[in-house]
Amino acid sequence: MKNLRFKDFFWCPDLTSTAGYDAIIQYLSDGKRTCKEVEDFMKARASIEERYAKDLLGLSKKVCGHNEMNTLKRSLDMFKLQIENVSLSHLQLAQSMREEAKKLEEFKEKQREARKKIEQQMDALHKQKSSQFKRTMDSKKAYEQKCRDKEEADQNMNRNTNTNNTKLVEKLHLKAQQAKQNAEEADKLYQQNVINLGKIRDDWLKEHINACEIFEKQSAERINFLRNTVWTHLNQLSQQCVTGDELYEEVRRSLEQCDVQEDVEHFVNLRRTGEKPPAPVVYENFYTGQRSPTGPPPTRLPPPAVRRGPLPDPTKNNRDDGCRSFVEDSEYSVIQY
C-alpha cells in the first residue's frame, strides 16, 4: 500500500482557501501541546519522586531498633541503610526525569523555531496570493465591462451609419474607437494579472509542497521522540524497581543471618544476674516457732470441745493434786481445774 503523504491530500479547489494548510497547522499545534503535556507530566512525576525520596531519607534517619542487640540489630541497621540508599536512588531517578523533560522541551522549541520560519513564508504567500487573486478578479470585471462598452459603442455606430448627421457619426466613431482602446487596455491588464497570479500560484505550490514535506517530517520526528521519551521514562521506572529490589535483597540476606537462639544467648551472657533463684518463704508457726518449708500455713482451727470432769471438791485445797494441761496434751487448756 502506498504511504499517505501530506503533500497529496491537503489541497482545495478554491485557490484562495487555506483549509488544507490550516488542518496541518492545527495538527502541529496539537502535537506541540502534547509535547508540553508530556513534559509537564514528567516534571510533576519528578517532583513526586523527589518528595518521596526526601520523606524516605528522613524516615531512614529515625530511631529504629536502637536498643536491640547482636544479629537482629545488624539486620535493622542494614534495613535503615538500604532504605537510605533507596531514597538516594529515587533522588537520582527524579534528576533523570528532569533531564528527559529538559530534552523534550529543547526538542519542542527546536521544532517551533523551524516551523515558525516556514509559517511566516506561507502566511506571506497566502496574503500575496489572496491579494493578487482579488486584483485579477477586479481586472476581469473591468475587462468584461469594457468589452460590453465596446460592443455597445460598435452597435450604436452601426445603427447610425446611414444617417446624414456627420457630426453624430464622427462622435460615435470616436466613442467606438475609445471603447475599443479601453477594452484592449483592460484586456492587457487582465492578462497580466492572470500571468502574475499564475507565477504567485506556482511559487505557492512549491512552498506548499515543501512545507507539507517538512511538516510531515516534523510530525514523524515528534511522534518518534515522544514514543522514545515515554519508553525511556518507563525504563527508568523499571530500573528503579530493580535497584530497589537489589537493595532490599541486601536486607533479606542480613535477615537470613539473624539467629534467634544466638540473640537470646547473647542477651543472657550480657545481662545475666545469677543462676540460683531465691529460696521460698517458709511458714513459721506463731506458737511453736516451727518452720514449714513448703505449703501454705495451715488453717487455724479452734480447739476441740471436750467435756469437763466433775467439779473439784472444795474441801480439798491441795494444789498439787490439781490437774494441769500442757500444750503437748491433746486436751490442752489454759484453765486449771
CORWO-V394624 format. One record per residue. N is the residue number from 1. PHI is phi in whole degrees, 0 to 359 (999 if undefined). D_FIRST is the distance of its C-alpha to the first C-alpha in Angstrom with 1 decimal. Layout:
n=N phi=PHI d_first=D_FIRST
n=N phi=PHI d_first=D_FIRST
This chain:
n=1 phi=999 d_first=0.0
n=2 phi=288 d_first=3.8
n=3 phi=291 d_first=6.4
n=4 phi=278 d_first=9.0
n=5 phi=239 d_first=12.3
n=6 phi=304 d_first=15.9
n=7 phi=292 d_first=17.0
n=8 phi=260 d_first=14.8
n=9 phi=227 d_first=15.7
n=10 phi=230 d_first=19.3
n=11 phi=247 d_first=21.4
n=12 phi=224 d_first=24.4
n=13 phi=298 d_first=26.3
n=14 phi=282 d_first=29.5
n=15 phi=298 d_first=30.3
n=16 phi=272 d_first=32.4
n=17 phi=285 d_first=29.9
n=18 phi=239 d_first=28.5
n=19 phi=299 d_first=26.6
n=20 phi=296 d_first=23.2
n=21 phi=296 d_first=24.9
n=22 phi=297 d_first=26.9
n=23 phi=296 d_first=23.9
n=24 phi=294 d_first=22.6
n=25 phi=298 d_first=26.2
n=26 phi=295 d_first=26.7
n=27 phi=297 d_first=23.7
n=28 phi=293 d_first=25.1
n=29 phi=295 d_first=28.5
n=30 phi=296 d_first=27.4
n=31 phi=295 d_first=25.9
n=32 phi=298 d_first=29.3
n=33 phi=296 d_first=31.1
n=34 phi=298 d_first=29.1
n=35 phi=302 d_first=30.1
n=36 phi=296 d_first=33.7
n=37 phi=294 d_first=33.7
n=38 phi=295 d_first=32.5
n=39 phi=300 d_first=35.1
n=40 phi=296 d_first=37.8
n=41 phi=299 d_first=36.9
n=42 phi=292 d_first=37.3
n=43 phi=294 d_first=40.5
n=44 phi=294 d_first=41.9
n=45 phi=295 d_first=41.0
n=46 phi=298 d_first=42.8
n=47 phi=295 d_first=45.8
n=48 phi=297 d_first=45.9
n=49 phi=298 d_first=45.8
n=50 phi=294 d_first=48.5
n=51 phi=298 d_first=50.7
n=52 phi=298 d_first=50.3
n=53 phi=297 d_first=51.1
n=54 phi=293 d_first=54.2
n=55 phi=296 d_first=55.4
n=56 phi=293 d_first=54.9
n=57 phi=296 d_first=56.7
n=58 phi=297 d_first=59.6
n=59 phi=295 d_first=59.6
n=60 phi=292 d_first=59.9
n=61 phi=272 d_first=63.0
n=62 phi=283 d_first=64.9
n=63 phi=294 d_first=67.6
n=64 phi=211 d_first=66.4
n=65 phi=75 d_first=68.8
n=66 phi=298 d_first=71.3
n=67 phi=267 d_first=74.2
n=68 phi=286 d_first=72.5
n=69 phi=213 d_first=73.5
n=70 phi=61 d_first=72.6
n=71 phi=294 d_first=69.3
n=72 phi=294 d_first=68.0
n=73 phi=298 d_first=68.8
n=74 phi=297 d_first=66.8
n=75 phi=294 d_first=63.8
n=76 phi=293 d_first=64.1
n=77 phi=296 d_first=64.3
n=78 phi=295 d_first=61.2
n=79 phi=300 d_first=59.5
n=80 phi=295 d_first=60.4
n=81 phi=298 d_first=59.3
n=82 phi=287 d_first=55.9
n=83 phi=296 d_first=55.4
n=84 phi=298 d_first=56.3
n=85 phi=295 d_first=53.7
n=86 phi=298 d_first=51.1
n=87 phi=297 d_first=51.9
n=88 phi=294 d_first=51.5
n=89 phi=293 d_first=48.1
n=90 phi=290 d_first=47.1
n=91 phi=298 d_first=48.4
n=92 phi=295 d_first=46.3
n=93 phi=298 d_first=43.3
n=94 phi=299 d_first=44.0
n=95 phi=295 d_first=44.3
n=96 phi=297 d_first=40.9
n=97 phi=295 d_first=39.3
n=98 phi=295 d_first=40.9
n=99 phi=295 d_first=39.6
n=100 phi=294 d_first=36.0
n=101 phi=296 d_first=36.6
n=102 phi=296 d_first=38.1
n=103 phi=299 d_first=35.0
n=104 phi=295 d_first=32.8
n=105 phi=298 d_first=35.3
n=106 phi=295 d_first=35.3
n=107 phi=298 d_first=31.5
n=108 phi=298 d_first=31.5
n=109 phi=292 d_first=34.3
n=110 phi=298 d_first=32.6
n=111 phi=293 d_first=29.5
n=112 phi=297 d_first=31.9
n=113 phi=296 d_first=33.9
n=114 phi=295 d_first=30.9
n=115 phi=289 d_first=29.5
n=116 phi=300 d_first=33.0
n=117 phi=297 d_first=33.4
n=118 phi=293 d_first=30.2
n=119 phi=298 d_first=31.2
n=120 phi=296 d_first=34.6
n=121 phi=297 d_first=33.4
n=122 phi=292 d_first=31.0
n=123 phi=298 d_first=33.9
n=124 phi=295 d_first=36.2
n=125 phi=293 d_first=33.9
n=126 phi=297 d_first=33.4
n=127 phi=294 d_first=37.2
n=128 phi=295 d_first=37.8
n=129 phi=295 d_first=35.3
n=130 phi=295 d_first=36.8
n=131 phi=294 d_first=40.3
n=132 phi=292 d_first=39.8
n=133 phi=297 d_first=38.1
n=134 phi=297 d_first=41.2
n=135 phi=298 d_first=43.5
n=136 phi=295 d_first=41.7
n=137 phi=293 d_first=42.0
n=138 phi=294 d_first=45.7
n=139 phi=292 d_first=46.4
n=140 phi=294 d_first=44.9
n=141 phi=297 d_first=47.1
n=142 phi=296 d_first=50.1
n=143 phi=298 d_first=49.3
n=144 phi=296 d_first=49.1
n=145 phi=294 d_first=52.4
n=146 phi=295 d_first=54.1
n=147 phi=295 d_first=53.0
n=148 phi=296 d_first=54.5
n=149 phi=297 d_first=57.7
n=150 phi=295 d_first=57.9
n=151 phi=298 d_first=57.7
n=152 phi=295 d_first=60.3
n=153 phi=294 d_first=62.6
n=154 phi=295 d_first=62.2
n=155 phi=295 d_first=63.1
n=156 phi=296 d_first=66.1
n=157 phi=293 d_first=67.3
n=158 phi=292 d_first=66.9
n=159 phi=291 d_first=68.8
n=160 phi=253 d_first=71.7
n=161 phi=294 d_first=72.0
n=162 phi=268 d_first=75.2
n=163 phi=284 d_first=76.9
n=164 phi=271 d_first=80.2
n=165 phi=277 d_first=79.2
n=166 phi=294 d_first=78.4
n=167 phi=296 d_first=77.6
n=168 phi=294 d_first=75.0
n=169 phi=297 d_first=73.4
n=170 phi=295 d_first=73.2
n=171 phi=295 d_first=71.8
n=172 phi=292 d_first=69.1
n=173 phi=293 d_first=68.3
n=174 phi=297 d_first=68.0
n=175 phi=294 d_first=65.8
n=176 phi=293 d_first=63.5
n=177 phi=296 d_first=63.3
n=178 phi=297 d_first=62.5
n=179 phi=295 d_first=59.9
n=180 phi=296 d_first=58.3
n=181 phi=296 d_first=58.4
n=182 phi=297 d_first=56.9
n=183 phi=295 d_first=54.1
n=184 phi=294 d_first=53.4
n=185 phi=294 d_first=53.3
n=186 phi=296 d_first=51.0
n=187 phi=296 d_first=48.8
n=188 phi=297 d_first=48.6
n=189 phi=296 d_first=47.9
n=190 phi=297 d_first=45.2
n=191 phi=298 d_first=43.6
n=192 phi=296 d_first=43.9
n=193 phi=296 d_first=42.3
n=194 phi=296 d_first=39.4
n=195 phi=298 d_first=39.1
n=196 phi=299 d_first=39.3
n=197 phi=296 d_first=36.8
n=198 phi=296 d_first=34.4
n=199 phi=296 d_first=34.9
n=200 phi=296 d_first=34.4
n=201 phi=298 d_first=31.2
n=202 phi=299 d_first=29.9
n=203 phi=298 d_first=30.9
n=204 phi=295 d_first=29.3
n=205 phi=301 d_first=26.0
n=206 phi=297 d_first=26.0
n=207 phi=292 d_first=27.0
n=208 phi=295 d_first=24.6
n=209 phi=297 d_first=21.6
n=210 phi=298 d_first=23.3
n=211 phi=297 d_first=24.0
n=212 phi=299 d_first=20.5
n=213 phi=294 d_first=19.3
n=214 phi=293 d_first=22.3
n=215 phi=295 d_first=21.9
n=216 phi=295 d_first=18.3
n=217 phi=297 d_first=19.6
n=218 phi=299 d_first=22.5
n=219 phi=296 d_first=20.5
n=220 phi=296 d_first=18.5
n=221 phi=296 d_first=21.9
n=222 phi=296 d_first=23.6
n=223 phi=299 d_first=21.3
n=224 phi=294 d_first=21.6
n=225 phi=294 d_first=25.4
n=226 phi=296 d_first=26.1
n=227 phi=301 d_first=24.3
n=228 phi=293 d_first=26.4
n=229 phi=296 d_first=29.5
n=230 phi=294 d_first=29.4
n=231 phi=299 d_first=28.7
n=232 phi=299 d_first=31.7
n=233 phi=301 d_first=33.8
n=234 phi=291 d_first=33.3
n=235 phi=298 d_first=34.1
n=236 phi=297 d_first=37.3
n=237 phi=294 d_first=38.2
n=238 phi=296 d_first=37.7
n=239 phi=297 d_first=39.7
n=240 phi=297 d_first=42.4
n=241 phi=297 d_first=42.6
n=242 phi=297 d_first=43.0
n=243 phi=300 d_first=45.6
n=244 phi=300 d_first=47.4
n=245 phi=293 d_first=47.6
n=246 phi=296 d_first=48.9
n=247 phi=292 d_first=51.6
n=248 phi=294 d_first=52.4
n=249 phi=296 d_first=52.7
n=250 phi=299 d_first=55.5
n=251 phi=293 d_first=57.3
n=252 phi=297 d_first=56.8
n=253 phi=299 d_first=58.2
n=254 phi=295 d_first=61.2
n=255 phi=293 d_first=61.7
n=256 phi=295 d_first=61.7
n=257 phi=275 d_first=64.7
n=258 phi=284 d_first=66.5
n=259 phi=252 d_first=69.5
n=260 phi=298 d_first=71.2
n=261 phi=295 d_first=74.4
n=262 phi=296 d_first=74.6
n=263 phi=295 d_first=74.2
n=264 phi=296 d_first=76.9
n=265 phi=293 d_first=79.2
n=266 phi=298 d_first=78.5
n=267 phi=297 d_first=79.6
n=268 phi=298 d_first=82.7
n=269 phi=292 d_first=83.7
n=270 phi=278 d_first=83.1
n=271 phi=242 d_first=84.8
n=272 phi=299 d_first=87.3
n=273 phi=239 d_first=90.6
n=274 phi=158 d_first=92.7
n=275 phi=253 d_first=92.9
n=276 phi=253 d_first=95.8
n=277 phi=283 d_first=95.5
n=278 phi=293 d_first=98.4
n=279 phi=292 d_first=101.3
n=280 phi=290 d_first=101.7
n=281 phi=280 d_first=104.0
n=282 phi=267 d_first=107.2
n=283 phi=275 d_first=109.3
n=284 phi=241 d_first=112.8
n=285 phi=287 d_first=115.5
n=286 phi=295 d_first=117.4
n=287 phi=272 d_first=120.7
n=288 phi=257 d_first=120.7
n=289 phi=75 d_first=118.4
n=290 phi=290 d_first=116.8
n=291 phi=251 d_first=113.1
n=292 phi=251 d_first=110.6
n=293 phi=288 d_first=107.6
n=294 phi=227 d_first=105.3
n=295 phi=79 d_first=104.7
n=296 phi=286 d_first=105.2
n=297 phi=299 d_first=108.8
n=298 phi=293 d_first=110.7
n=299 phi=287 d_first=111.3
n=300 phi=280 d_first=114.9
n=301 phi=254 d_first=116.9
n=302 phi=294 d_first=120.2
n=303 phi=300 d_first=123.2
n=304 phi=295 d_first=124.1
n=305 phi=284 d_first=126.8
n=306 phi=236 d_first=130.1
n=307 phi=281 d_first=133.4
n=308 phi=285 d_first=136.1
n=309 phi=286 d_first=139.4
n=310 phi=291 d_first=142.7
n=311 phi=297 d_first=144.0
n=312 phi=289 d_first=146.2
n=313 phi=282 d_first=149.9
n=314 phi=294 d_first=150.9
n=315 phi=284 d_first=154.3
n=316 phi=259 d_first=152.7
n=317 phi=245 d_first=151.4
n=318 phi=268 d_first=150.6
n=319 phi=295 d_first=147.1
n=320 phi=293 d_first=147.1
n=321 phi=277 d_first=147.0
n=322 phi=297 d_first=144.0
n=323 phi=257 d_first=140.8
n=324 phi=248 d_first=137.8
n=325 phi=240 d_first=134.2
n=326 phi=245 d_first=131.8
n=327 phi=299 d_first=128.1
n=328 phi=289 d_first=128.0
n=329 phi=286 d_first=129.7
n=330 phi=291 d_first=127.7
n=331 phi=252 d_first=129.8
n=332 phi=300 d_first=129.6
n=333 phi=205 d_first=130.8
n=334 phi=279 d_first=131.9
n=335 phi=265 d_first=134.8
n=336 phi=271 d_first=138.1
n=337 phi=208 d_first=140.3
